[in-house]
Amino acid sequence: MLNYKFAIATLAFALPFGAIEASAADAPACEIDRPVVFAGVDLDSTAFSNSVASFIIKNGYGCETDSIPGSTIPLLNGLARGDIDVFMEAWPVNVGEALAKGEAKGDYVNLGINFDNVTQAWYVPKYLVEGENAPAKGLKSVTDLPKYKDVFSDPEEPGKGRFYNCIAGWGCEIVNTKKLNAYGLLDDYVNFRPGTGAALAATIDSNMRRKRPIVFYYWGPTWVMGKYGDEMVQLEEPAYNKAVWDALDAEDDASLVKEAVAYPLAAAHVYVNSEFQALAPQLVEFLTNYKTTAPVVSKGLAYMLDTDGTTDDAAIEFLKTNPDMWTKWVSADVQERVKAALAQ
């Protein structure tokens, strides 16, 4: 009968130096004994960030992950209670008061910026304004729009142009309506509000593909910016001024707003629950180092659309094509485990 103890000992002796250690490194022990729970905010960009972070946490740190879906404020409350560990895309520009309150109470911690320089603006396609025969050549600013209303003719009110606003009730729709009044454009443009966010994106996509005239509001990171960002021109507005912006934001009656400025640049931050910060220092170090850019996220979302894939598919594509970015977030051993998982 084979002496199994001798065989195992002989095998161990025969293995190259460090092989047993490497094997242990290939199966890391998670710092916590339960799944890491992400805030599943109903934004594609958040879902993409969650997928990227989850892949690294699963394969690099040996942890299971989970997600709780919902909108921002309820999920922030969950972060404060400890129902949620990680909030990959919190926006101080939108929910600054709620974030400050939770931080002051010690419920959660701001680990820093995920991506910044996020733009919200009014756009037109380059093919309308560039080139000798461009139909809106000379259009540079929101104040130029009345001269080009016939280019953007509204099919239901031909004497006016059509401006594609946000969906009724969204914060951006309210701000854009105030801007249209402040810039004196409501006599020349229909303030058109699509029924859904998907309808707005589809309209932009359809017009851009057919090289038709369109003037619209949009934001990033989104698949629209990932697919068409290089083919769009941002219309000039008065430079952002906090005092003017605060007055614009505070006024309930859009007809009373007589001055407006460009949207402020925004940043998405990573937050974690305070108890999770204490329990999982290695994961927190990774999440603190996690930094992308709005264009990179937009490209990921465009990839998902073009391939009819999921955010998990887009995350894997991002990790495969952007090693110079993500390898800066983690240690060498974590890098190797993640690369091994990507190769499978």
Secondary structure as UniProt FT lines:
FT   HELIX           4..14
FT   TURN            17..18
FT   HELIX           19..26
FT   STRAND          36..41
FT   HELIX           44..61
FT   STRAND          65..70
FT   HELIX           72..81
FT   STRAND          86..90
FT   HELIX           92..104
FT   TURN            105..106
FT   STRAND          108..118
FT   STRAND          120..125
FT   HELIX           126..129
FT   TURN            132..133
FT   TURN            135..138
FT   HELIX           142..148
FT   TURN            149..152
FT   TURN            158..159
FT   STRAND          161..164
FT   TURN            168..169
FT   HELIX           171..182
FT   TURN            183..184
FT   TURN            186..188
FT   STRAND          189..192
FT   HELIX           197..210
FT   STRAND          215..219
FT   HELIX           223..228
FT   HELIX           229..231
FT   STRAND          232..234
FT   HELIX           242..250
FT   HELIX           254..256
FT   STRAND          266..273
FT   HELIX           274..279
FT   HELIX           281..289
FT   HELIX           294..307
FT   HELIX           311..321
FT   HELIX           323..326
FT   TURN            327..328
FT   HELIX           332..343
//
